Amino acid sequence: MRTHTWARRAAIALTVLTVGSGGVFAAANAAPVPPNTNFAYWTAQADGEVHAIGGAPFYGSMAGASLKEVVVGMAATRSRHGYWLVARDGGIFSFGDAHFYGSMGGVHLVQGIVGIAPTPSGHGYWMVAGDGGIFSFGDAHFYGSMGGRHLTQPIVGIASTPTGRGYWMVAADGGIFSFGDARFLGSTGALHLNFPMVGMAATASGHGYWLVARDGGIFTYGDATFYGSPAGGPRWAAVTSMATTPTGHGYWMVARDNTTWRYGDAGIGVTRGIRIGIYSGPAWFAIVAA
């Protein structure tokens, strides 16, 4: 494990702003829909239960286990034959061919963990805390953090570059912080948002990224393509996470009740969620392509 004391505290031009948070979705703005390839995916909920969707294999979960803190993120291995769950206290739970490389469980954190990103090799991962602190394990290298620095809004997500030699963080106000070979391609940090950001995803090339807001608003930068969004339409629950398909030509969004929206080659549509599990607190869900 490699940590850094200053990382433990946990706007250049806007290239494309396809749909604003809370804005009205305009179908004409969406890219042509690629063929639906029926990709499978996993979702994870706060009590550690994992849902395998669309034929995705199930490798295990923490359902029924006693967790000190809720699960806040999920990441898949390179082979897609396993996954990690990360809890708010930095505890790591590995399943399938996902190996355990270390955790922050039992270590005092100034702010809780909010996300995880795997390295391209699948032999390591980064965790990011709400204050921007970065914790790197396995072959994940430390390239910098926002720990110990002033943030207008807390960090809510992380995405790594395809090389594994850099990463982005996104804050709730859409501010982007780039490290290593991650290029800054724009942000909403200086804009008024009706709803806060909840996550991000990088394009396969590493030359773009998507930001997603709680209402499902999608903001695209660099070579990230807009395929659609539920913003401005009916919403049954707040969006908590997004993930791209393996091709990068589509994405899913998942809400706290496990409602899932599909766009691009993920298929167009919505699957209403059903509350599952015994956890009585917020049902924060994460979503990952299988």
C-alpha positions in Angstrom: 0.0 0.0 0.0 1.2 3.5 -0.8 -0.4 6.5 0.9 0.7 10.0 1.3 0.3 12.2 4.3 -0.9 15.1 2.3 -3.3 12.8 0.4 -5.0 11.4 3.4 -7.4 14.3 3.7 -9.6 13.0 2.1 -11.7 25.7 -16.5 -10.5 26.1 -19.6 -13.0 26.3 -22.5 -16.1 24.1 -22.3 -15.7 21.8 -25.3 -19.2 20.3 -25.4 -22.2 20.8 -23.1 -24.8 18.5 -24.6 -27.4 18.6 -21.9 -27.5 20.7 -18.8 -28.3 19.2 -15.4 -32.0 19.7 -15.2 -32.2 20.9 -18.8 -34.6 19.6 -21.4 -33.4 16.6 -23.3 -33.4 17.3 -27.1 -33.4 14.1 -29.1 -31.8 15.8 -32.0 -28.6 16.3 -29.9 -28.1 12.6 -29.4 -25.7 10.7 -31.7 -27.1 8.0 -34.0 -27.9 4.9 -32.0 -25.3 2.1 -32.5 -26.6 -1.5 -32.7 -27.7 -2.9 -29.4 -25.2 -5.6 -28.4 -27.0 -6.6 -25.2 -24.1 -6.1 -22.9 -24.3 -7.5 -19.4 -23.6 -5.6 -16.3 -23.5 -5.7 -12.5 -25.0 -3.3 -10.0 -24.0 -3.2 -6.3 -26.0 -1.7 -3.5 -25.1 -0.2 -0.2 -25.4 -3.4 1.8 -23.0 -5.2 -0.5 -25.5 -7.1 -2.5 -24.5 -7.6 -6.1 -27.1 -8.0 -9.0 -25.9 -9.7 -12.2 -28.0 -8.4 -15.1 -28.3 -9.6 -18.7 -26.4 -12.8 -18.3 -23.5 -11.4 -16.3 -21.9 -14.1 -14.1 -22.3 -13.8 -10.4 -19.1 -14.1 -8.4 -20.4 -13.3 -4.9 -21.4 -10.4 -2.7 -21.4 -9.1 0.8 -25.2 -9.5 1.2 -26.0 -10.6 4.7 -22.6 -9.8 6.0 -22.1 -7.3 8.8 -20.4 -4.2 7.3 -18.9 -1.4 9.3 -19.7 1.1 6.5 -21.8 1.1 3.4 -20.5 0.0 0.0 -20.0 3.1 -2.2 -18.3 1.7 -5.4 -17.6 -1.2 -7.6 -14.9 -2.0 -10.3 -14.4 -4.9 -12.6 -11.2 -6.8 -13.4 -9.7 -6.6 -16.9 -11.0 -10.1 -17.7 -14.5 -9.2 -16.5 -14.3 -12.5 -14.4 -14.3 -10.7 -11.1 -15.0 -7.4 -9.3 -14.2 -5.4 -6.3 -16.5 -3.6 -3.9 -15.3 -0.7 -1.8 -16.9 0.6 1.4 -16.9 4.1 2.7 -14.3 3.2 5.3 -11.9 2.0 2.5 -12.6 -1.7 3.1 -12.1 -3.8 -0.1 -14.1 -7.0 -0.9 -12.8 -9.0 -3.9 -14.7 -11.7 -5.9 -13.9 -14.0 -8.8 -10.4 -13.3 -10.2 -10.2 -9.9 -8.4 -7.2 -10.0 -6.1 -7.0 -8.1 -2.8 -4.1 -5.7 -3.0 -4.8 -3.7 0.2 -7.4 -1.4 1.8 -7.9 1.5 4.1 -10.1 -0.5 6.4 -9.1 0.2 10.0 -7.2 3.4 9.0 -8.5 6.7 10.1 -9.8 8.8 7.1 -10.6 12.5 7.3 -13.4 11.9 4.8 -14.9 8.7 3.6 -14.1 6.9 0.3 -16.4 7.8 -2.6 -15.1 5.8 -5.5 -12.7 3.2 -6.9 -10.9 2.8 -10.3 -9.0 -0.2 -11.5 -5.7 -0.1 -13.3 -5.7 -1.3 -16.9 -3.8 -4.5 -16.0 -6.4 -5.4 -13.3 -3.5 -5.8 -10.8 -4.3 -2.7 -8.7 -6.7 0.1 -8.0 -7.1 3.6 -6.7 -9.5 4.8 -4.1 -10.6 8.4 -3.8 -12.0 10.1 -0.7 -14.5 12.9 -0.5 -11.7 15.4 0.2 -9.7 14.3 -2.9 -7.3 12.0 -1.0 -5.9 9.2 -3.3 -4.9 5.8 -2.0 -3.1 3.5 -4.4 -2.7 -0.3 -4.2 -1.1 -3.0 -6.3 0.4 -1.6 -9.5 -1.6 1.7 -9.2 0.8 4.6 -8.9 0.2 7.8 -7.1 0.2 10.8 -9.4 -1.2 13.4 -7.1 -4.4 14.3 -5.1 -6.5 17.1 -3.7 -6.0 16.0 -0.2 -5.2 18.9 2.1 -6.4 21.4 -0.5 -9.5 23.6 -0.5 -12.4 22.2 -2.5 -15.5 24.1 -3.2 -17.5 20.9 -3.3 -16.5 17.3 -2.3 -15.1 14.8 -4.8 -17.7 12.3 -6.0 -16.0 10.1 -8.5 -12.8 9.0 -10.2 -11.8 7.6 -13.6 -8.4 6.4 -14.8 -6.7 6.9 -18.2 -6.3 3.9 -20.6 -2.6 3.9 -19.9 -3.0 3.7 -16.1 -0.6 6.6 -15.8 -3.1 9.1 -14.7 -6.7 9.8 -13.4 -9.4 12.4 -13.2 -11.5 13.3 -10.2 -14.9 15.0 -10.4 -16.4 17.1 -7.7 -20.1 17.6 -7.0 -20.0 21.0 -8.7 -18.5 19.4 -11.9 -15.0 20.6 -11.2 -12.4 18.3 -12.8 -9.0 17.6 -11.3 -6.5 15.8 -13.6 -3.3 14.1 -12.6 -0.6 12.2 -14.5 -1.3 11.9 -18.2 -5.0 12.7 -17.7 -5.8 15.9 -19.7 -8.2 18.5 -18.6 -10.8 18.8 -21.3 -13.4 21.0 -19.5 -15.7 21.1 -16.5 -18.8 22.6 -15.1 -17.0 24.0 -12.1 -17.9 27.6 -13.0 -21.5 26.9 -14.0 -24.7 26.8 -12.0 -26.1 23.3 -11.7 -29.6 22.4 -10.8 -28.4 19.1 -9.5 -25.0 18.0 -8.3 -22.7 15.7 -10.2 -22.5 12.1 -8.9 -19.9 10.4 -11.1 -17.9 10.2 -14.3 -16.6 7.8 -16.9 -13.6 8.1 -19.4 -13.7 7.3 -23.1 -11.6 4.3 -24.3 -9.2 6.6 -26.0 -8.6 8.7 -22.9 -9.3 11.8 -24.9 -12.7 12.5 -23.3 -15.1 11.9 -20.5 -18.7 12.0 -19.4 -20.0 13.6 -16.3 -23.4 12.6 -14.9 -25.6 14.6 -12.5 -28.1 13.4 -10.0 -31.0 14.1 -12.4 -29.3 12.0 -15.1 -28.0 15.1 -17.0 -25.0 14.1 -19.1 -22.1 16.5 -19.9 -19.6 15.4 -22.6 -16.1 16.6 -23.1 -13.4 15.7 -25.6 -14.3 12.7 -27.8 -17.1 11.6 -25.5 -20.4 11.2 -27.4 -23.8 12.0 -26.1 -26.3 9.1 -26.6 -29.1 10.3 -24.5 -30.2 11.3 -21.0 -33.3 11.1 -18.8 -32.8 14.7 -17.6 -36.0 16.8 -18.0 -38.1 13.6 -18.2 -39.8 11.6 -15.4 -37.5 10.4 -12.7 -38.3 7.7 -10.1 -35.1 8.0 -8.1 -31.9 9.9 -8.0 -29.1 8.8 -10.3 -26.0 7.6 -8.4 -23.6 6.2 -10.9 -22.8 5.6 -14.6 -20.7 3.1 -16.6 -19.8 2.8 -20.3 -20.2 -0.3 -22.4 -17.0 -2.2 -23.4 -17.1 -0.5 -26.8 -17.5 3.0 -25.4 -20.4 3.6 -27.7 -23.0 3.6 -25.0 -23.6 3.9 -21.3 -25.8 3.0 -18.4 -27.0 5.1 -15.5 -28.3 3.6 -12.3 -30.5 5.2 -9.6 -30.6 4.5 -5.9 -33.6 2.2 -6.3 -31.7 0.2 -9.0 -33.6 1.8 -11.9 -31.3 1.6 -14.9 -31.3 3.8 -18.0 -29.6 2.5 -21.2 -28.3 4.5 -24.1 -26.2 3.9 -27.2 -25.2 0.3 -27.8 -26.3 -0.5 -24.2 -29.8 -0.4 -25.7 -32.4 2.3 -25.4 -34.8 2.0 -22.5 -35.3 2.0 -18.8 -35.6 -0.8 -16.3 -37.6 0.2 -13.2 -35.9 -0.8 -10.0 -37.2 -2.9 -7.2 -36.0 -2.4 -3.7 -34.0 -5.6 -2.7 -32.2 -6.4 0.4 -32.4 -5.7 4.1 -30.3 -2.5 4.3 -32.4 0.2 5.7 -30.2 3.2 4.8 -29.6 4.9 1.5 -29.4 2.3 -1.3 -26.5 3.9 -3.2 -25.9 1.8 -6.3 -22.8 1.4 -8.4 -22.8 0.0 -12.0 -20.1 -1.8 -13.9 -20.0 -3.4 -17.4 -19.6 -7.2 -17.2 
